[in-house]
Amino acid sequence: PAPPPPPVVEARPTAPGRRHAWVGGYHRWDGRSYVWVPGTWRATPRGRGGWVSGRWVHSRRGWYWREGHWR
């Protein structure tokens, strides 16, 4: 696909608790176009420090999505 559009600036609602991390929204490729998936608060897994956001990466073969993960 073509390069993804710039990320949407989102207003973060108040966290539901201290053990939650914000997982930002991203553009998902649906096979025809990019669709915005809004961010959300997620409970932090026990023993994990924070969320590493997913991102679009460009290679010689085109654009691909690198999933986010807990660190």
C-alpha positions as CSV (number, residue, x, y, z in Angstrom):
1,P,0.0,0.0,0.0
2,A,0.9,3.7,-0.1
3,P,2.5,5.2,2.9
4,P,0.2,5.6,6.0
5,P,-1.2,9.0,6.8
6,P,0.1,10.9,9.8
7,P,-1.2,9.7,13.1
8,V,-4.4,11.4,14.4
9,V,-3.8,13.6,17.5
10,E,-6.0,12.0,20.2
11,A,-7.3,13.4,23.5
12,R,-6.5,10.9,26.2
13,P,-9.4,10.3,28.6
14,T,-8.6,9.9,32.3
15,A,-6.9,6.6,33.1
16,P,-9.2,4.1,34.7
17,G,-6.5,3.2,37.2
18,R,-2.8,3.5,38.1
19,R,-2.0,0.1,36.6
20,H,-3.1,1.2,33.1
21,A,-1.1,2.3,30.1
22,W,-2.2,4.3,27.1
23,V,-2.0,2.3,23.9
24,G,-2.2,5.0,21.2
25,G,-4.3,4.7,18.0
26,Y,-2.9,3.7,14.7
27,H,-3.8,3.4,11.0
28,R,-4.7,-0.1,10.0
29,W,-4.6,-1.2,6.4
30,D,-7.9,-3.0,5.5
31,G,-6.9,-4.1,2.0
32,R,-8.1,-1.0,0.3
33,S,-7.3,2.0,2.5
34,Y,-6.1,3.0,5.9
35,V,-8.6,3.0,8.7
36,W,-8.0,4.8,12.0
37,V,-8.1,2.5,15.1
38,P,-8.6,4.7,18.2
39,G,-6.3,4.5,21.2
40,T,-7.4,2.9,24.5
41,W,-6.3,2.3,28.1
42,R,-5.1,-1.2,28.8
43,A,-4.2,-2.9,32.1
44,T,-0.5,-3.3,32.4
45,P,0.6,-6.9,32.7
46,R,2.2,-7.7,36.0
47,G,5.9,-7.1,36.0
48,R,5.8,-5.1,32.7
49,G,7.0,-1.5,32.5
50,G,5.1,0.1,29.6
51,W,3.8,-0.1,26.1
52,V,6.1,0.2,23.1
53,S,3.9,1.5,20.3
54,G,3.5,-0.3,17.0
55,R,4.7,1.5,13.9
56,W,4.7,1.4,10.2
57,V,8.1,0.5,8.6
58,H,9.1,0.9,5.0
59,S,11.3,-1.7,3.3
60,R,12.1,-2.5,-0.3
61,R,9.0,-4.7,-0.4
62,G,6.7,-1.9,0.7
63,W,5.1,-0.9,4.0
64,Y,4.4,-3.3,6.9
65,W,3.1,-2.9,10.4
66,R,5.4,-3.8,13.3
67,E,3.1,-4.7,16.3
68,G,3.4,-2.9,19.6
69,H,4.4,-4.9,22.7
70,W,4.8,-4.7,26.5
71,R,8.4,-4.2,27.8
